[in-house]
Amino acid sequence: MKHNELKGLSNARLENAKECLSAAKNLFELGNFKSAANRSYYAIFHAMRAVLAFDEIDMKHHSGIISEFRKRYIKTNIFDTFLSDIISALFEIRTDSDYDDFFIISKADIELQIKNAEFFLNTICDYLKDK
């Protein structure tokens, strides 16, 4: 792919990330904490995919996206390891909230999830400005 095509793909993925973060905030305000957890995770998932677009990488499994992002961008110190912590926390809570029938997430926990997703997305947006 040409650079302008990769940039277009990255931008589309970044817009998906922004939409998911907006949805997470809206769902939080409505008191739909499990759904907000899901959307906050997907915000960072699509942000990772936006970065990986320039490497022409996409995978069907979330674990593959997470692994490639960590290998290429966190282990190489392009991004701080704090982003890896955010990925782990958001993935775990999203999984629990989606699949554990009795999982309860507090307002404070989802507030932190959204704050971390916003930090992650802002970090990615800043990085992609130069691409």
C-alpha positions in Angstrom: 0.0 0.0 0.0 1.1 3.6 -0.6 1.6 5.9 2.3 -1.6 7.9 1.6 -3.6 4.7 1.6 -2.1 3.7 4.9 -2.8 7.1 6.3 -6.4 6.8 5.2 -6.7 3.4 6.8 -5.1 4.7 10.0 -7.5 7.7 10.1 -10.5 5.5 9.7 -9.4 3.3 12.6 -8.7 6.4 14.7 -12.2 7.7 14.0 -13.6 4.4 15.2 -11.5 4.8 18.3 -12.8 8.3 18.9 -16.4 7.2 18.4 -16.0 4.3 20.9 -14.6 6.7 23.5 -17.5 9.1 22.9 -19.9 6.2 23.3 -18.2 5.1 26.5 -18.6 8.5 28.0 -22.3 8.7 27.0 -23.0 5.2 28.3 -21.3 6.1 31.6 -23.5 9.1 32.0 -26.5 6.8 31.5 -25.3 4.5 34.2 -24.5 1.7 31.7 -21.2 0.8 33.2 -20.6 -2.6 31.6 -21.3 -1.2 28.1 -19.1 1.8 28.9 -16.3 -0.6 29.8 -16.7 -2.4 26.5 -16.6 0.8 24.5 -13.6 2.2 26.4 -11.7 -1.0 25.6 -12.6 -0.8 21.9 -11.4 2.8 21.8 -7.9 1.6 22.6 -8.2 -1.5 20.5 -9.0 0.7 17.4 -6.2 3.1 18.4 -3.7 0.3 18.4 -5.0 -0.8 15.0 -4.6 2.8 13.7 -0.9 2.7 14.6 -0.4 -0.8 13.2 -1.9 0.3 9.9 1.4 1.9 9.0 3.0 -1.5 9.5 0.3 -3.1 7.3 -0.7 -5.3 10.2 -4.2 -6.4 11.1 -5.4 -9.6 12.7 -8.7 -11.2 13.6 -7.8 -11.9 17.2 -7.4 -9.2 19.8 -4.5 -11.0 21.4 -2.6 -10.7 18.1 -3.2 -6.9 17.8 -2.2 -6.4 21.4 0.9 -8.6 21.0 2.1 -6.8 17.9 1.5 -3.4 19.4 3.4 -4.2 22.5 6.3 -5.8 20.5 6.6 -3.0 18.0 5.8 0.1 20.0 6.2 -0.6 23.8 9.1 -2.9 23.9 11.0 -0.6 21.6 10.2 2.4 23.9 8.2 4.3 21.3 5.5 4.4 23.9 5.7 4.2 27.7 5.1 0.9 29.4 2.1 2.6 31.1 0.2 2.0 27.9 0.7 -1.7 28.3 -0.8 -1.5 31.8 -3.8 0.3 30.4 -4.2 -2.3 27.7 -4.2 -5.1 30.3 -6.6 -3.4 32.6 -9.1 -2.4 30.0 -9.0 -5.8 28.3 -9.5 -7.7 31.6 -12.4 -5.5 32.7 -14.0 -5.6 29.2 -13.8 -9.4 29.1 -15.2 -9.7 32.6 -18.0 -7.3 31.9 -18.9 -9.0 28.6 -18.7 -12.6 29.7 -19.1 -12.8 33.5 -22.8 -12.8 34.3 -22.2 -11.6 37.8 -19.5 -9.1 37.2 -20.1 -5.7 38.8 -18.1 -2.7 37.9 -18.2 0.4 40.1 -18.7 3.9 39.0 -15.2 4.8 40.1 -13.7 1.9 38.2 -15.4 2.8 35.0 -14.5 6.4 35.4 -10.8 5.3 35.6 -11.3 3.1 32.6 -12.6 6.0 30.5 -9.9 8.3 31.8 -7.2 5.8 30.9 -8.8 5.1 27.4 -8.8 8.9 26.8 -5.1 9.2 27.8 -4.2 6.2 25.6 -6.1 7.7 22.6 -4.6 11.1 23.1 -1.1 9.6 23.2 -1.8 7.7 19.9 -3.3 10.8 18.3 -0.2 12.8 19.2 2.1 10.1 17.7 0.1 9.8 14.5 0.2 13.6 13.8 3.7 13.1 12.5 2.8 10.1 10.2 
